[in-house]
Amino acid sequence: MSAVVYLDNAATTPVDPRVIEVMLECCGEGGDFANPSAVGHEPGRRARGRVEQARSEVAQLVGAEPAQIVWTSGATEADNLALFGAARFHRSRGRHIVTSRTEHPAVLDPCRQLEREGFEVTYLKPGADGIVAPEQVAAVLRDDTILVSLMHVNNEIGVAQDIGEVGRACRARGVLLHVDAAQSVGKLAIDVERDCVDLLALTAHKVHGPKGVGALCVRRAPRLGLVPLLYGGGQERGLRSGTVPTHQVAGMGRAFAVAAEHMRAEAARIGALRERLWAALATLPGLVLNGHPVRRVAGILSVTVDGVEGESLLQSLPDLAIASGSACASTNAEQSYVLRALGHSDRLAQSTLRLSLGRFT
């Protein structure tokens, strides 16, 4: 059996052994497996300690205070909580929302639902390089705009947006900024205070943590109102009811701590690997790099192979774990809406591969 070469770490990210170690300490006999809300006994208090340590580790990586971190099941739930929670809470101030055509489905689908609820959404078209200029965002802000949602790094093409400039433009107008940072956290520097980010969606598995856990970082000063999606036990200050999975959040915390320690060195190493890969591919006829050549995260390389249908190319490369688009949209046979927004024809969009590199490449 031939070994699989992981050239799509966005979808096949292995869990770091250091993360597995801390998760195992929270499972099984003698582990800190108690309900962290049951602080009336010592096992519950130990579990709560694990949860709060993880909260601090996640907060530290994004320049936040631990109290700003709300645990979720992943970035998709965090995006939904941010969009629905903010829009429904602040609808008396206005019903206008701004986003881009290249956002993740976890943002676009909630926006479409909010339109059905009476909100108006402006969908900005990026340039051919995938960049949404801060001036584009500022130009469409209105008196009734309550929320802007713009992802930091695109999950298909790896392009990085200038969230700091967008954040400052929004803050000056009293508009909330939500950022999906699933693809950028632990790879690019993020500081929610410096960048004026009000709501930041995070996930664990993109930084070699466990799947099924994430967080929403919520601005607390001045306090930002949100309507919760889930009701029940009132955990996470009422914003996300449900028993907190101690082993999952402990794993996320350790993953973020490891990422913080190695981020700069890993970004340089993985970026060099990506450039080496592209330098070799660029010698082949008909290959085109998608997205801005410089303003991008280190680990994602999107290339169009003109004249070759992407799925056929995938079938001919069984030993490479690569993708023809986002794993989050793999059940949808439609050509990439991200590439079409950049001006690609359906034919070119169908001939595109995403190659991703990571810590274990």
C-alpha positions as CSV (number, residue, x, y, z in Angstrom):
1,M,0.0,0.0,0.0
2,S,1.4,3.4,-0.9
3,A,1.5,6.1,1.7
4,V,-0.8,9.1,1.2
5,V,1.0,12.4,0.8
6,Y,-1.0,15.1,2.7
7,L,-1.1,18.0,0.3
8,D,-4.5,19.1,1.6
9,N,-3.9,19.7,5.3
10,A,-7.0,21.9,5.5
11,A,-9.1,18.8,5.2
12,T,-6.8,16.1,6.5
13,T,-5.2,17.9,9.5
14,P,-3.7,15.4,11.9
15,V,-4.0,16.1,15.7
16,D,-0.7,17.1,17.3
17,P,0.5,14.5,19.8
18,R,0.9,17.2,22.4
19,V,-2.8,17.9,22.0
20,I,-3.7,14.2,22.3
21,E,-1.7,14.0,25.5
22,V,-3.7,16.7,27.3
23,M,-7.0,15.3,26.0
24,L,-6.2,11.9,27.4
25,E,-5.6,13.5,30.8
26,C,-9.3,14.5,30.7
27,C,-10.6,11.0,29.8
28,G,-10.9,7.7,31.6
29,E,-10.4,6.7,35.1
30,G,-8.5,9.2,37.1
31,G,-8.9,11.9,34.4
32,D,-10.4,15.3,34.7
33,F,-13.6,14.1,33.0
34,A,-16.2,15.6,35.4
35,N,-18.8,18.2,34.3
36,P,-16.9,21.6,34.6
37,S,-20.1,23.3,35.7
38,A,-20.3,21.0,38.7
39,V,-18.0,23.1,40.9
40,G,-19.5,21.8,44.2
41,H,-17.0,18.9,44.2
42,E,-13.3,18.5,43.6
43,P,-13.5,16.6,40.2
44,G,-15.8,19.3,38.9
45,R,-13.4,22.0,40.0
46,R,-10.4,20.3,38.4
47,A,-12.4,20.0,35.1
48,R,-13.3,23.7,35.4
49,G,-9.6,24.5,35.9
50,R,-8.9,22.7,32.6
51,V,-11.6,24.7,30.8
52,E,-10.4,28.0,32.2
53,Q,-6.8,27.3,31.3
54,A,-7.8,26.5,27.8
55,R,-9.8,29.7,27.7
56,S,-6.7,31.7,28.6
57,E,-4.6,29.9,26.0
58,V,-7.1,30.6,23.2
59,A,-7.5,34.2,24.3
60,Q,-3.8,34.8,24.4
61,L,-3.2,33.9,20.8
62,V,-5.8,36.5,19.5
63,G,-5.0,39.3,21.9
64,A,-8.2,38.9,24.0
65,E,-9.2,38.5,27.6
66,P,-10.2,35.0,28.7
67,A,-13.7,36.1,29.5
68,Q,-14.2,37.0,25.8
69,I,-14.0,33.3,24.8
70,V,-17.3,31.4,24.3
71,W,-16.9,27.7,23.5
72,T,-18.8,26.3,20.5
73,S,-18.8,23.2,18.4
74,G,-16.5,24.8,15.8
75,A,-16.2,27.8,13.5
76,T,-19.5,27.1,11.8
77,E,-21.5,27.5,15.0
78,A,-19.3,30.5,16.0
79,D,-20.1,32.2,12.7
80,N,-23.8,31.4,13.1
81,L,-23.9,32.7,16.7
82,A,-22.1,35.9,15.6
83,L,-24.3,36.6,12.6
84,F,-27.7,35.6,14.0
85,G,-26.9,36.7,17.5
86,A,-25.7,40.2,16.5
87,A,-28.3,40.9,13.8
88,R,-31.3,39.8,15.9
89,F,-30.1,41.7,19.0
90,H,-29.3,44.9,17.1
91,R,-32.1,44.9,14.5
92,S,-33.8,47.9,16.2
93,R,-30.7,50.0,15.1
94,G,-30.8,48.9,11.5
95,R,-31.1,45.9,9.2
96,H,-28.2,46.3,6.8
97,I,-25.3,43.8,6.7
98,V,-22.2,43.8,4.5
99,T,-20.2,40.8,3.5
100,S,-18.4,39.5,0.4
101,R,-19.2,37.0,-2.3
102,T,-16.2,34.8,-1.3
103,E,-17.2,34.1,2.3
104,H,-17.5,30.6,3.7
105,P,-20.9,29.0,3.5
106,A,-21.1,29.3,7.3
107,V,-21.5,33.1,6.6
108,L,-23.3,33.2,3.3
109,D,-26.1,30.7,4.3
110,P,-26.9,32.6,7.5
111,C,-26.9,35.9,5.5
112,R,-29.5,34.4,3.1
113,Q,-31.6,33.4,6.1
114,L,-31.3,36.9,7.5
115,E,-32.5,38.2,4.2
116,R,-35.6,36.1,4.6
117,E,-36.1,37.6,8.0
118,G,-36.1,41.1,6.6
119,F,-32.5,42.1,6.6
120,E,-30.7,43.6,3.6
121,V,-27.3,42.2,2.7
122,T,-24.7,43.8,0.4
123,Y,-22.4,41.3,-1.1
124,L,-19.0,42.9,-2.1
125,K,-17.2,41.5,-5.2
126,P,-13.4,41.1,-4.6
127,G,-10.8,42.0,-7.2
128,A,-9.4,39.4,-9.5
129,D,-6.7,38.8,-6.8
130,G,-9.4,37.9,-4.2
131,I,-8.8,41.1,-2.2
132,V,-11.7,43.1,-0.8
133,A,-10.4,46.6,-0.4
134,P,-11.1,48.3,2.9
135,E,-12.3,51.3,0.8
136,Q,-15.0,49.0,-0.8
137,V,-16.3,48.2,2.7
138,A,-16.3,51.8,3.8
139,A,-18.1,53.0,0.7
140,V,-21.1,50.8,1.3
141,L,-21.6,51.5,5.0
142,R,-24.9,53.3,5.8
143,D,-26.6,54.8,8.8
144,D,-28.6,51.5,9.1
145,T,-25.6,49.2,8.7
146,I,-25.2,47.1,11.9
147,L,-22.7,44.4,10.9
148,V,-19.8,43.6,8.5
149,S,-18.6,40.0,8.1
150,L,-15.3,39.5,6.3
151,M,-13.1,36.4,6.6
152,H,-9.4,36.8,7.4
153,V,-8.1,34.1,5.1
154,N,-10.1,32.5,2.3
155,N,-10.4,28.8,2.7
156,E,-10.1,28.0,-1.0
157,I,-7.4,30.4,-2.3
158,G,-5.6,31.4,0.9
159,V,-5.8,35.2,0.3
160,A,-5.6,37.3,3.4
161,Q,-7.8,40.4,3.9
162,D,-6.7,43.6,5.7
163,I,-9.1,43.1,8.7
164,G,-7.4,45.8,10.7
165,E,-8.2,48.6,8.2
166,V,-11.7,47.2,7.8
167,G,-12.1,47.1,11.6
168,R,-11.0,50.7,12.1
169,A,-13.4,51.9,9.4
170,C,-16.3,50.0,11.0
171,R,-15.4,51.1,14.5
172,A,-15.4,54.8,13.4
173,R,-19.0,54.3,12.1
174,G,-20.2,52.3,15.1
175,V,-20.6,49.1,12.9
176,L,-19.8,45.7,14.3
177,L,-17.1,43.6,12.6
178,H,-17.3,39.8,12.5
179,V,-14.3,37.9,11.2
180,D,-14.0,34.2,10.4
181,A,-10.4,33.4,11.4
182,A,-10.6,29.6,11.0
183,Q,-7.9,29.6,8.4
184,S,-5.6,32.3,9.8
185,V,-5.4,31.8,13.5
186,G,-2.0,30.3,14.5
187,K,-0.7,31.2,11.1
188,L,-1.0,35.0,10.9
189,A,-0.9,37.5,13.8
190,I,-4.3,38.5,15.1
191,D,-5.1,41.0,17.8
192,V,-8.8,41.7,18.3
193,E,-8.1,45.0,20.1
194,R,-5.6,46.3,17.6
195,D,-7.7,45.2,14.6
196,C,-11.0,46.4,16.1
197,V,-12.7,43.0,15.7
198,D,-15.9,42.6,17.7
199,L,-16.6,39.0,16.9
200,L,-14.0,36.4,15.9
201,A,-14.8,32.9,14.9
202,L,-12.2,30.2,15.7
203,T,-11.8,26.4,15.3
204,A,-9.4,23.9,16.8
205,H,-8.7,21.5,14.0
206,K,-7.1,24.0,11.6
207,V,-4.2,24.3,14.1
208,H,-3.9,20.5,14.7
209,G,-6.4,20.3,17.5
210,P,-9.5,18.1,17.7
211,K,-12.4,18.4,15.3
212,G,-15.8,19.4,16.8
213,V,-14.7,22.3,19.0
214,G,-14.3,26.0,18.4
215,A,-15.0,29.4,20.0
216,L,-16.4,32.8,19.4
217,C,-14.4,35.7,20.8
218,V,-16.9,38.4,21.8
219,R,-16.0,42.0,22.6
220,R,-16.8,42.9,26.2
221,A,-16.0,46.6,26.5
222,P,-18.4,48.1,25.7
223,R,-20.5,45.0,26.1
224,L,-21.8,43.6,22.8
225,G,-25.4,42.1,22.9
226,L,-26.0,38.7,21.3
227,V,-29.2,36.6,21.0
228,P,-28.1,33.0,21.7
229,L,-28.8,30.1,19.3
230,L,-29.2,27.5,22.0
231,Y,-31.2,27.6,25.2
232,G,-30.9,25.3,28.2
233,G,-28.4,25.2,31.0
234,G,-27.1,28.7,30.6
235,Q,-23.5,27.7,30.2
236,E,-21.0,30.2,28.7
237,R,-22.8,33.1,30.4
238,G,-26.0,32.1,28.6
239,L,-24.6,32.5,25.1
240,R,-24.0,28.8,24.5
241,S,-26.0,26.3,26.6
242,G,-24.8,22.7,26.8
243,T,-22.3,20.8,28.8
244,V,-18.8,22.0,28.0
245,P,-16.7,19.0,26.7
246,T,-13.6,19.3,28.9
247,H,-11.3,17.1,26.8
248,Q,-12.2,19.0,23.6
249,V,-11.7,22.5,24.9
250,A,-8.5,21.4,26.7
251,G,-7.3,20.0,23.4
252,M,-8.1,23.3,21.7
253,G,-6.3,25.3,24.4
254,R,-3.2,23.2,24.0
255,A,-3.3,23.4,20.2
256,F,-3.5,27.2,20.4
257,A,-0.6,27.3,22.9
258,V,1.6,25.2,20.6
259,A,0.6,27.4,17.6
260,A,1.5,30.5,19.5
261,E,5.0,29.1,20.4
262,H,5.8,28.0,16.8
263,M,3.8,30.4,14.6
264,R,6.6,32.6,13.3
265,A,9.0,29.7,12.5
266,E,6.3,27.5,11.0
267,A,4.9,30.3,8.8
268,A,8.4,30.8,7.4
269,R,9.1,27.1,6.9
270,I,5.7,26.3,5.3
271,G,5.8,29.4,3.2
272,A,9.2,28.3,1.8
273,L,7.7,24.9,1.0
274,R,4.7,26.5,-0.8
275,E,7.0,28.6,-2.9
276,R,9.1,25.6,-3.7
277,L,6.0,23.7,-4.8
278,W,4.7,26.6,-6.9
279,A,8.1,27.2,-8.5
280,A,8.1,23.6,-9.8
281,L,4.4,23.7,-10.9
282,A,4.8,27.0,-12.6
283,T,7.2,25.5,-15.2
284,L,4.3,23.4,-16.5
285,P,2.2,24.9,-19.3
286,G,-1.3,26.1,-18.6
287,L,-1.0,26.5,-14.8
288,V,-2.3,29.7,-13.1
289,L,-1.9,30.8,-9.5
290,N,-5.2,31.9,-8.0
291,G,-5.3,34.9,-5.6
292,H,-2.9,37.6,-4.6
293,P,0.7,36.3,-4.9
294,V,1.9,37.9,-1.7
295,R,-1.1,38.7,0.6
296,R,-1.8,35.1,1.5
297,V,-1.5,32.5,4.3
298,A,1.6,30.3,4.0
299,G,-0.1,26.9,3.6
300,I,-2.7,27.3,0.9
301,L,-1.9,27.1,-2.9
302,S,-4.7,27.2,-5.4
303,V,-3.8,26.5,-9.0
304,T,-5.9,26.2,-12.2
305,V,-4.8,23.6,-14.7
306,D,-6.2,24.9,-17.9
307,G,-7.6,22.2,-20.1
308,V,-7.7,19.5,-17.5
309,E,-10.9,18.8,-15.5
310,G,-10.1,18.9,-11.8
311,E,-11.9,15.8,-10.7
312,S,-10.2,13.8,-13.5
313,L,-6.8,15.1,-12.2
314,L,-7.7,14.1,-8.7
315,Q,-8.5,10.6,-9.8
316,S,-5.2,10.3,-11.6
317,L,-3.3,11.3,-8.4
318,P,-4.5,8.7,-5.8
319,D,-1.4,9.1,-3.6
320,L,-2.0,12.8,-3.0
321,A,-4.6,14.1,-0.5
322,I,-5.6,17.1,-2.6
323,A,-8.9,18.8,-3.3
324,S,-10.7,20.5,-6.1
325,G,-12.2,23.0,-3.7
326,S,-13.3,23.5,-0.1
327,A,-13.9,20.3,1.9
328,C,-16.8,22.2,3.5
329,A,-18.6,22.3,0.1
330,S,-17.4,18.9,-1.2
331,T,-21.0,17.6,-1.4
332,N,-21.9,20.3,-3.8
333,A,-21.0,19.6,-7.4
334,E,-21.4,23.2,-8.5
335,Q,-18.2,24.9,-9.6
336,S,-16.5,27.1,-7.0
337,Y,-18.4,30.3,-6.4
338,V,-15.1,31.8,-5.0
339,L,-13.3,31.3,-8.3
340,R,-16.3,32.5,-10.3
341,A,-16.3,35.7,-8.1
342,L,-12.7,36.2,-9.1
343,G,-13.8,36.1,-12.8
344,H,-13.1,32.5,-13.6
345,S,-15.3,30.8,-16.2
346,D,-17.1,27.6,-15.1
347,R,-14.6,25.7,-17.2
348,L,-11.6,27.2,-15.4
349,A,-13.2,26.9,-12.0
350,Q,-13.7,23.2,-12.7
351,S,-10.0,22.8,-13.5
352,T,-8.7,24.0,-10.1
353,L,-6.9,22.2,-7.3
354,R,-6.2,23.3,-3.8
355,L,-2.9,22.2,-2.4
356,S,-2.4,22.8,1.3
357,L,0.7,22.4,3.5
358,G,0.9,22.2,7.2
359,R,3.0,21.4,10.3
360,F,3.5,17.8,9.4
361,T,4.3,18.3,5.7
